[in-house]
Amino acid sequence: MNIAVEDKSNVDKVLTISASREDLNPRFEKAFREYRKKINMPGFRPGQVPVSIVKKRFGKEIESEEINNFIQEVFKEEVVPKFSPVGEPRFEDMKWNDGELEVKLEIGVKPEFELKDIASFKIDKMVHDVTDDEVEEELKHSLERGGTWKETETKIDEISRVTVDAVPIDKDGNPGNEDQDTDKELDMSDDENKEFLEALKGAKKGDEVKVTLGDGDDAESFQLTVKKVTKLELPELDEEFVKEATKGEVTSVDDYRSRIKSQIQNYYDQVSSDMLKQEIMDQLIEAHSDIQVPAVLLKRFQDAYVDRMKQQQQGQPMPEDFNEEAYRESIKDDAEREARWAFIIEELGKKFDGIEINEEDIDARLASEAARYGLPVEMVKNFYAQSADQLENLRQNIRTDKLFDRILGQVSVNELDKDAYQEKKKEQHKEKSDK
């Protein structure tokens, strides 16, 4: 048996595994004897079929199976220890002719690179303290969600909902009898109904108004008859409303305001944390843009994108115009970035050795997830207890968060308020687009 190596690049290798019948015969003979014990044939006692008959009747199939087993063993015992391949190996060719086996497979190997000094990194962080105005705005939305739409005789304005009959008007200005749209409901606060609002504003139930949609040759005119006008009647902000809105968890208006403020602050803190991690990832990936990604690993990440795309179809076939190869090419850069990040995060894990995850870490994360989704902690615990893969993912996420904490202890963090942060990111995005 022999393994020849061809370097396609620093991270891509083609291995040629060669073996002769002489190499494989011991395997074949053992398989023939084992198979002999399992078959029954007329005229022979169970397990006593002559090996010569086994070879004649089932030789090709048994040899083929043993060749596959041989290749898997060679890969596990010879290739993996020597090359530590990444991604799935890609078989290019396999030949078994005249007692000679030749198998070609492509593997990827981990690229060699040196981590950049993260102490030189400057990371922007959005810092935002929730204002009273934001709390009041959220209170308003909360009241609106608990409000009731009621019919009114008042004039139409920006917060009305209107029911109209729409009749097309021909070029001569006469209403037509065809293509009428009866009981059409319009929300005046919706930007898509801006042209309707301009025509209907100030009108009341029973009024008829004309509206023109579009411009030039595409313009269409309609006569609208107002059949109903409704407006949102808001509930009183009192203890009764608060109890109902929070299912009894809060009873006073002041506590409700505090709760809302805390929820908004938690939201901004989480968003800030997520964006901070993304900033770190982006800078690290950019700083290590010279990392080569093996073709087989790139394919694995592209496969993951395709799989997610198919999952989004929820069992339905992909659209007829979906071109998988074109899609793979379109997400190639993103797939390469994810692959580079996988290598970087692995090296960072070695750099910051000694990160441990204990039961307290897991319990804290489970409690956090339970609060995030409004579920009992025990329910979340049971979910993870039933899935070893999900529990391992949870542990990896905790480990990654701890790793980010270590990184944050070494980089320079530039705190910006929300408006300054958004403006800076907007400018950076524009500069990147211009390039």
Secondary structure in CASP SS format (residue, H / E / C, confidence):
PFRMAT SS
TARGET T0000
AUTHOR 0000-0000-0000
METHOD secondary structure of the structure
MODEL  1
M C 1.00
N E 1.00
I E 1.00
A E 1.00
V E 1.00
E E 1.00
D E 1.00
K C 1.00
S C 1.00
N C 1.00
V C 1.00
D E 1.00
K E 1.00
V E 1.00
L E 1.00
T E 1.00
I E 1.00
S E 1.00
A E 1.00
S E 1.00
R H 1.00
E H 1.00
D H 1.00
L H 1.00
N H 1.00
P H 1.00
R H 1.00
F H 1.00
E H 1.00
K H 1.00
A H 1.00
F H 1.00
R H 1.00
E H 1.00
Y H 1.00
R H 1.00
K C 1.00
K C 1.00
I C 1.00
N C 1.00
M C 1.00
P C 1.00
G C 1.00
F C 1.00
R C 1.00
P C 1.00
G C 1.00
Q C 1.00
V C 1.00
P C 1.00
V H 1.00
S H 1.00
I H 1.00
V H 1.00
K H 1.00
K H 1.00
R H 1.00
F H 1.00
G H 1.00
K H 1.00
E H 1.00
I H 1.00
E H 1.00
S H 1.00
E H 1.00
E H 1.00
I H 1.00
N H 1.00
N H 1.00
F H 1.00
I H 1.00
Q H 1.00
E H 1.00
V H 1.00
F H 1.00
K H 1.00
E H 1.00
E H 1.00
V H 1.00
V H 1.00
P H 1.00
K H 1.00
F H 1.00
S C 1.00
P E 1.00
V E 1.00
G E 1.00
E E 1.00
P E 1.00
R E 1.00
F E 1.00
E E 1.00
D E 1.00
M E 1.00
K E 1.00
W E 1.00
N E 1.00
D C 1.00
G C 1.00
E E 1.00
L E 1.00
E E 1.00
V E 1.00
K E 1.00
L E 1.00
E E 1.00
I E 1.00
G E 1.00
V E 1.00
K C 1.00
P C 1.00
E C 1.00
F C 1.00
E C 1.00
L C 1.00
K C 1.00
D C 1.00
I H 1.00
A H 1.00
S H 1.00
F C 1.00
K E 1.00
I E 1.00
D E 1.00
K E 1.00
M E 1.00
V E 1.00
H C 1.00
D C 1.00
V C 1.00
T C 1.00
D H 1.00
D H 1.00
E H 1.00
V H 1.00
E H 1.00
E H 1.00
E H 1.00
L H 1.00
K H 1.00
H H 1.00
S H 1.00
L H 1.00
E H 1.00
R H 1.00
G C 1.00
G C 1.00
T E 1.00
W E 1.00
K E 1.00
E E 1.00
T C 1.00
E C 1.00
T C 1.00
K C 1.00
I C 1.00
D C 1.00
E C 1.00
I C 1.00
S C 1.00
R E 1.00
V E 1.00
T E 1.00
V E 1.00
D E 1.00
A E 1.00
V E 1.00
P E 1.00
I E 1.00
D C 1.00
K C 1.00
D C 1.00
G C 1.00
N C 1.00
P E 1.00
G C 1.00
N C 1.00
E C 1.00
D C 1.00
Q C 1.00
D E 1.00
T E 1.00
D E 1.00
K E 1.00
E E 1.00
L E 1.00
D E 1.00
M C 1.00
S C 1.00
D C 1.00
D H 1.00
E H 1.00
N H 1.00
K H 1.00
E H 1.00
F H 1.00
L H 1.00
E H 1.00
A H 1.00
L H 1.00
K C 1.00
G C 1.00
A C 1.00
K C 1.00
K C 1.00
G C 1.00
D C 1.00
E E 1.00
V E 1.00
K E 1.00
V E 1.00
T E 1.00
L E 1.00
G C 1.00
D C 1.00
G H 1.00
D H 1.00
D H 1.00
A C 1.00
E E 1.00
S E 1.00
F E 1.00
Q E 1.00
L E 1.00
T E 1.00
V E 1.00
K E 1.00
K E 1.00
V E 1.00
T E 1.00
K E 1.00
L E 1.00
E E 1.00
L C 1.00
P C 1.00
E C 1.00
L C 1.00
D C 1.00
E H 1.00
E H 1.00
F H 1.00
V H 1.00
K H 1.00
E H 1.00
A H 1.00
T C 1.00
K C 1.00
G C 1.00
E C 1.00
V C 1.00
T C 1.00
S C 1.00
V H 1.00
D H 1.00
D H 1.00
Y H 1.00
R H 1.00
S H 1.00
R H 1.00
I H 1.00
K H 1.00
S H 1.00
Q H 1.00
I H 1.00
Q H 1.00
N H 1.00
Y H 1.00
Y H 1.00
D H 1.00
Q H 1.00
V H 1.00
S H 1.00
S H 1.00
D H 1.00
M H 1.00
L H 1.00
K H 1.00
Q H 1.00
E H 1.00
I H 1.00
M H 1.00
D H 1.00
Q H 1.00
L H 1.00
I H 1.00
E H 1.00
A H 1.00
H C 1.00
S C 1.00
D C 1.00
I C 1.00
Q C 1.00
V C 1.00
P C 1.00
A H 1.00
V H 1.00
L H 1.00
L H 1.00
K H 1.00
R H 1.00
F H 1.00
Q H 1.00
D H 1.00
A H 1.00
Y H 1.00
V H 1.00
D H 1.00
R H 1.00
M H 1.00
K H 1.00
Q H 1.00
Q C 1.00
Q C 1.00
Q C 1.00
G C 1.00
Q C 1.00
P C 1.00
M C 1.00
P C 1.00
E C 1.00
D C 1.00
F C 1.00
N C 1.00
E H 1.00
E H 1.00
A H 1.00
Y H 1.00
R H 1.00
E H 1.00
S H 1.00
I C 1.00
K H 1.00
D H 1.00
D H 1.00
A H 1.00
E H 1.00
R H 1.00
E H 1.00
A H 1.00
R H 1.00
W H 1.00
A H 1.00
F H 1.00
I H 1.00
I H 1.00
E H 1.00
E H 1.00
L H 1.00
G H 1.00
K H 1.00
K H 1.00
F C 1.00
D C 1.00
G C 1.00
I C 1.00
E C 1.00
I C 1.00
N C 1.00
E H 1.00
E H 1.00
D H 1.00
I H 1.00
D H 1.00
A H 1.00
R H 1.00
L H 1.00
A H 1.00
S H 1.00
E H 1.00
A H 1.00
A H 1.00
R H 1.00
Y H 1.00
G C 1.00
L C 1.00
P C 1.00
V H 1.00
E H 1.00
M H 1.00
V H 1.00
K H 1.00
N H 1.00
F H 1.00
Y H 1.00
A H 1.00
Q C 1.00
S C 1.00
A H 1.00
D H 1.00
Q H 1.00
L H 1.00
E H 1.00
N H 1.00
L H 1.00
R H 1.00
Q H 1.00
N H 1.00
I H 1.00
R H 1.00
T H 1.00
D H 1.00
K H 1.00
L H 1.00
F H 1.00
D H 1.00
R H 1.00
I H 1.00
L H 1.00
G C 1.00
Q C 1.00
V C 1.00
S E 1.00
V E 1.00
N E 1.00
E E 1.00
L E 1.00
D E 1.00
K H 1.00
D H 1.00
A H 1.00
Y H 1.00
Q H 1.00
E H 1.00
K H 1.00
K H 1.00
K H 1.00
E H 1.00
Q H 1.00
H H 1.00
K H 1.00
E H 1.00
K H 1.00
S H 1.00
D H 1.00
K C 1.00
END
